[in-house]
Amino acid sequence: MIALSVIAPIIITALFGSVFGGDLTHLEVYIVIDDDNFTDIFSNKIVDKMEENQKIQFNTSESDAILAKIAVDNNYTQAALIFPERFTEETLLGKGSDVELYVSNLNPNTSSYIVGTFQASLSEVMKNYFGDLQVNVIINYIYQGNLAPLPDLINVSLINPDVGWSVLHGKLSDEVCDILEDDETVDIIEVKSVKKYEDDVRKGDVRGIIIFPDDFTYNALINKEIKVKVRLDGAEPQACGAIMGALSSALSDAFEDTFDKSAFEIDEYYYNNIDETDEPVESITYFTPAIIGFIAFFFGFILTMLAFIRERKEGTMERILTSPLKRSEVIIGYILSFSFLSVIQSTMTIIVAMLIFNAQIEFSILILLQAYLIIYLLLLSALGLGIFLSTLAKTEFQIIQFIPLVILPFMLLSGVWAPVETLPGPLRVVSSFIPLTYANNAMRDLFLRGENIIGLIIPISILAGFACLMIFLGIIKLNKTL
């Protein structure tokens, strides 16, 4: 009695702190990266556009801007077009990149033609991408001559060390992924296709899919728009909130120094919400299936323990066992009678949930029949556990002390009030040995995700196995105790 009175509060307080004081961590999330990066080099685009003019002939033999200008000074070539090394990068980032045109004005007709052709080509390329010029043009004229006819070929030295964007930088989506991988909230699993894996999200095996479209980097650099698509398991509102928080934070950390936050756009879609697709289910909808299972488990467990201890205390059990009945037959008889009462209690719980909770759940006949199977297996687990533990108690007071040691840990560790992902690692392991965990998952899959019994064969088998184990241990322990 002293041990229970001292130890139980310590255990329960620690469990409450672990469950409600923890954050959601290690949520499995698929990520699809279709991002094709940005491979265009603006200087090449401008040069290609100028080369469409038959009079322009580029001389790319010069590798140094100073030498190219000397060639113009010595009248070996009519002009030198000089792009900086980071021309494309600085233009994409809106830093006002400079491009220099060094022109001989010995023939004003020729120099005007070169400048006009360059400015027209530059304007067309820039407006195709940005709608405006985006570039600072520096034109340096040397010499001064007289008007003369245009030559058949106009020689221009080209200095173009521009390496573009993709050579210097990876995909912008990779920056977000790197931040997400360092975030303990999510565990990123890269996949190739959305359609192939979206069923995993619908079933709740994975909490969501983050999709980077093929034009993600292009849109970010050209249109200044950060567009990401997210597909989430709407049956888990707390997990949805945690994933959205992690993604928003990653986008801010990756791009807030480069892009305005108004450019961020996350296209959200939530599976498993029968009312809408633009938000997860309400909290009461998330809790309802687990509450139904927990109440059935709680009253089945308490009813069995109190009845068995009273039967033993008053000598009824010993008198029954003097009959030709086997102990196993007696136990099964008790279980059948208790389960009948527990099913009635569960029915009342479901009716109250339907009338009062206003949950976003479709209580069809087929779903309810499948739910009763899960509830009954959970009841058998509660009854078997109650019989087994009742053999360890001698009074009703000791039974009451079992509640904080059994019922509360089962409630806190099975995901009734908070997802199992909020638990520390060791407690998650403990949760996997609690039958109520599998019952809660099965009930949520059934009511919220539209799963059927065939898809729930694993949790149902675990519940049935636990029930058989507890009944078997109860029979053996009852033999030894009596």
BANU-423249 format. One record per residue (C-alpha): x, y, z; residue in one letter. Coordinates in steps of 0.02 Angstrom, whole numbers, padded with zeros to 5 digits, always signed. Example, Ala and Ser with C-alpha at 12.3 -4.5 7.8 and 13.67 -1.06 7.14 Angstrom:
<rs>
+00615-00225+00390A +00684-00053+00357S 
</rs>
This chain:
<rs>
+00000+00000+00000M +00140+00119+00045I +00235+00075-00114A +00082+00106-00223L +00043+00269-00133S +00219+00336-00157V +00272+00262-00324I +00109+00285-00422A +00106+00477-00411P +00288+00485-00466I +00256+00374-00617I +00097+00464-00671I +00171+00637-00650T +00321+00587-00755A +00207+00515-00889L +00100+00673-00896F +00257+00777-00915G +00325+00664-01053S +00163+00658-01152V +00098+00836-01138F +00266+00922-01119G +00344+00844-01273G +00345+00901-01454D +00299+00799-01605L +00459+00726-01674T +00513+00605-01810H +00355+00620-01914L +00385+00520-02072E +00361+00631-02224V +00389+00589-02406Y +00471+00723-02513I +00460+00731-02703V +00590+00842-02788I +00546+00871-02970D +00643+01035-02970D +00742+01054-03133D +00848+01198-03068N +00886+01349-03180F +01002+01306-03323T +00987+01457-03438D +01136+01577-03455I +01078+01751-03498F +01238+01807-03582S +01224+01661-03704N +01043+01705-03740K +01092+01884-03781I +01236+01830-03891V +01127+01703-03983D +00998+01837-04016K +01131+01956-04086M +01202+01819-04197E +01035+01809-04286E +01091+01971-04367N +01194+01921-04519Q +01310+02072-04506K +01372+02031-04329I +01525+01921-04319Q +01591+01878-04146F +01774+01851-04114N +01789+01747-03955T +01976+01719-03966S +02012+01855-03840E +02009+01790-03661S +02045+01952-03572D +01940+02112-03568A +02095+02224-03573I +02160+02137-03729L +01988+02151-03809A +01987+02339-03779K +02164+02353-03850I +02100+02266-04007A +01966+02399-04023V +02094+02536-03989D +02201+02468-04131N +02052+02455-04247N +02067+02265-04262Y +01885+02249-04211T +01739+02371-04205Q +01681+02334-04025A +01708+02228-03870A +01559+02153-03777L +01608+02112-03599I +01500+02010-03479F +01550+01987-03296P +01577+01813-03227E +01420+01819-03118R +01308+01906-03243F +01168+01776-03238T +01176+01753-03048E +01171+01939-03008E +01032+01969-03133T +00926+01829-03058L +00951+01897-02883L +00908+02073-02938G +01077+02146-02895K +01088+02254-03052G +01227+02167-03147S +01334+02274-03265D +01376+02231-03445V +01502+02339-03541E +01503+02381-03726L +01669+02458-03782Y +01640+02533-03955V +01747+02619-04087S +01657+02773-04153N +01767+02796-04307L +01612+02753-04409N +01460+02821-04313P +01343+02718-04423N +01433+02558-04373T +01441+02602-04188S +01256+02650-04184S +01213+02486-04271Y +01312+02385-04143I +01236+02477-03995V +01060+02464-04066G +01076+02278-04104T +01145+02243-03930F +01012+02344-03838Q +00871+02265-03940A +00937+02089-03905S +00965+02126-03720L +00791+02203-03702S +00705+02055-03786E +00793+01924-03680V +00768+02016-03515M +00585+02055-03547K +00551+01873-03590N +00608+01827-03414Y +00573+01978-03305F +00463+02101-03400G +00594+02238-03383D +00777+02267-03419L +00855+02215-03251Q +01032+02253-03316V +01146+02406-03311N +01226+02440-03480V +01390+02536-03486I +01435+02600-03660I +01608+02673-03687N +01640+02760-03854Y +01818+02790-03914I +01878+02897-04059Y +01768+03005-04165Q +01756+02987-04352G +01645+03024-04501N +01489+02938-04563L +01522+02797-04685A +01424+02652-04758P +01400+02497-04649L +01526+02359-04685P +01464+02188-04739D +01530+02110-04578L +01547+02195-04410I +01681+02115-04300N +01645+02113-04113V +01759+02040-03981S +01661+01937-03854L +01720+01917-03675I +01594+01799-03591N +01655+01713-03433P +01474+01702-03368D +01450+01530-03288V +01263+01547-03260G +01166+01491-03107W +01165+01301-03102S +01355+01286-03109V +01375+01397-02956L +01218+01345-02864H +01116+01188-02838G +00928+01178-02840K +00844+01298-02720L +00736+01154-02662S +00893+01069-02597D +00920+01211-02475E +00749+01181-02399V +00779+00993-02392C +00944+01016-02301D +00858+01120-02167I +00714+00995-02151L +00837+00851-02130E +00913+00941-01981D +00741+00969-01905D +00693+00833-01780E +00509+00864-01812T +00512+00769-01977V +00602+00619-02048D +00622+00651-02235I +00608+00505-02356I +00641+00553-02537E +00530+00467-02666V +00506+00490-02853K +00318+00493-02875S +00169+00568-02785V +00038+00448-02855K +00137+00295-02804K +00148+00347-02621Y -00006+00453-02585E -00100+00299-02525D +00027+00285-02383D -00029+00458-02325V -00213+00415-02342R -00185+00259-02235K -00087+00355-02104G +00074+00254-02131D +00161+00419-02173V +00104+00591-02114R +00126+00688-02276G +00209+00722-02443I +00303+00882-02484I +00314+00915-02671I +00436+01032-02756F +00374+01062-02935P +00490+01055-03084D +00489+01245-03101D +00524+01280-02916F +00696+01359-02941T +00640+01443-03103Y +00487+01521-03021N +00589+01578-02871A +00722+01664-02976L +00616+01733-03118I +00444+01764-03042N +00503+01784-02861K +00376+01652-02808E +00413+01509-02688I +00280+01378-02726K +00273+01211-02634V +00135+01081-02631K +00095+00981-02474V -00019+00830-02456R -00057+00785-02274L -00149+00655-02172D -00294+00763-02114G -00343+00632-01984A -00193+00688-01879E -00219+00876-01849P -00075+00894-01726Q +00046+00809-01846A -00016+00919-01989C +00018+01075-01887G +00192+01015-01842A +00238+00975-02023I +00171+01141-02087M +00269+01231-01951G +00429+01140-01996A +00407+01176-02182L +00366+01360-02156S +00516+01380-02043S +00630+01293-02170A +00570+01408-02311L +00600+01561-02204S +00773+01505-02152D +00821+01464-02332A +00752+01617-02422F +00705+01759-02305E +00869+01849-02345D +00838+01837-02532T +00650+01840-02557F +00507+01932-02473D +00399+01820-02364K +00247+01871-02466S +00320+01765-02606A +00298+01605-02505F +00150+01502-02561E +00109+01329-02490I -00029+01233-02578D -00105+01123-02443E -00218+00973-02469Y -00282+00862-02329Y -00338+00683-02353Y -00465+00597-02238N -00577+00746-02204N -00752+00706-02268I -00808+00887-02249D -00668+00986-02332E -00495+00963-02405T -00416+01129-02357D -00396+01090-02172E -00373+00937-02059P -00513+00863-01955V -00565+00951-01796E -00488+00896-01631S -00649+00816-01570I -00652+00708-01727T -00474+00651-01693Y -00515+00607-01512F -00684+00521-01539T -00627+00349-01601P -00496+00335-01464A -00618+00393-01329I -00743+00258-01379I -00608+00125-01366G -00535+00191-01204F -00703+00199-01113I -00740+00020-01165A -00570-00035-01102F -00582+00063-00939F -00753-00001-00884F -00718-00178-00942G -00557-00182-00840F -00634-00106-00682I -00792-00212-00691L -00691-00373-00705T -00571-00334-00564M -00706-00279-00442L -00818-00427-00482A -00679-00555-00466F -00611-00487-00302I -00786-00485-00228R -00821-00662-00288E -00661-00722-00207R -00685-00621-00048K -00861-00687-00018E -00813-00867-00060G -00923-00878-00214T -00777-00924-00325M -00726-01069-00214E -00905-01138-00210R -00917-01127-00400I -00753-01220-00419L -00820-01367-00318T -00934-01402-00467S -00877-01514-00612P -00836-01357-00713L -00655-01331-00762K -00572-01170-00709R -00551-01120-00891S -00739-01142-00917E -00776-01034-00766V -00660-00898-00830I -00737-00903-01004I -00911-00895-00927G -00865-00738-00830Y -00787-00660-00985I -00943-00691-01089L -01057-00613-00958S -00942-00464-00928F -00917-00437-01114S -01105-00431-01139F -01118-00290-01012L -00967-00202-01085S -01041-00207-01260V -01197-00122-01193I -01086+00012-01114Q -00992+00033-01278S -01156+00051-01372T -01209+00191-01256M -01040+00274-01280T -01057+00268-01470I -01233+00339-01462I -01175+00484-01353V -01029+00515-01471A -01147+00520-01620M -01271+00638-01536L -01159+00755-01437I -00981+00756-01505F -01028+00824-01677N -00876+00737-01750A -00838+00734-01937Q -00871+00547-01943I -00992+00445-02047E -01069+00317-01929F -01132+00194-02060S -01195+00020-02017I -01046-00064-02100L -00920+00046-02008I -01007+00017-01841L -01008-00172-01865L -00821-00170-01898Q -00796-00053-01750A -00888-00176-01636Y -00765-00312-01686L -00617-00203-01635I -00705-00149-01474I -00747-00329-01428Y -00567-00385-01452L -00512-00238-01345L -00640-00288-01214L -00572-00464-01211L -00399-00392-01183S -00466-00284-01039A -00561-00429-00963L -00412-00547-00975G -00297-00415-00900L -00425-00379-00763G -00438-00564-00716I -00249-00582-00713F -00219-00429-00605L -00367-00467-00489S -00273-00620-00429T -00137-00503-00364L -00258-00398-00259A -00342-00444-00096K -00459-00296-00070T -00560-00172-00172E -00445-00033-00109F -00296-00119-00189Q -00393-00130-00352I -00420+00059-00349I -00232+00077-00333Q -00209-00020-00493F -00297+00118-00590I -00151+00242-00590P -00029+00100-00625L -00126+00025-00771V -00266+00135-00837I -00177+00303-00837L -00016+00238-00918P -00119+00147-01048F -00216+00307-01084M -00061+00419-01093L +00049+00302-01194L -00078+00237-01320S -00113+00399-01412G -00285+00438-01340V -00248+00623-01308W -00085+00653-01400A +00001+00563-01545P +00127+00430-01500V +00257+00536-01592E +00259+00656-01444T +00332+00521-01332L +00518+00503-01298P +00601+00355-01384G +00596+00232-01237P +00411+00267-01205L +00371+00237-01387R +00441+00063-01365V +00330+00038-01212V +00181+00101-01313S +00205-00038-01441S +00167-00166-01304F +00001-00087-01253I -00154-00162-01337P -00247+00004-01325L -00119+00080-01445T -00168-00041-01583Y -00354-00020-01544A -00340+00170-01557N -00247+00159-01721N -00372+00035-01790A -00522+00141-01736M -00448+00298-01815R -00406+00205-01974D -00584+00139-01980L -00679+00299-01938F -00564+00432-02010L -00466+00350-02151R -00601+00238-02224G -00500+00079-02195E -00586-00091-02184N -00558-00247-02081I -00447-00326-02214I -00329-00177-02204G -00330-00186-02014L -00282-00369-02001I -00118-00332-01911I -00187-00228-01764P -00337-00345-01750I -00221-00497-01742S -00116-00412-01608I -00272-00373-01505L -00335-00552-01522A -00164-00620-01473G -00152-00507-01320F -00328-00555-01266A -00288-00741-01279C -00125-00717-01184L -00208-00622-01041M -00350-00749-01025I -00225-00892-01024F -00118-00807-00890L -00276-00769-00790G -00326-00952-00790I -00152-01009-00735I -00138-00875-00601K -00313-00911-00536L -00267-01096-00517N -00112-01054-00416K -00199-00921-00310T -00349-01029-00262L 
</rs>
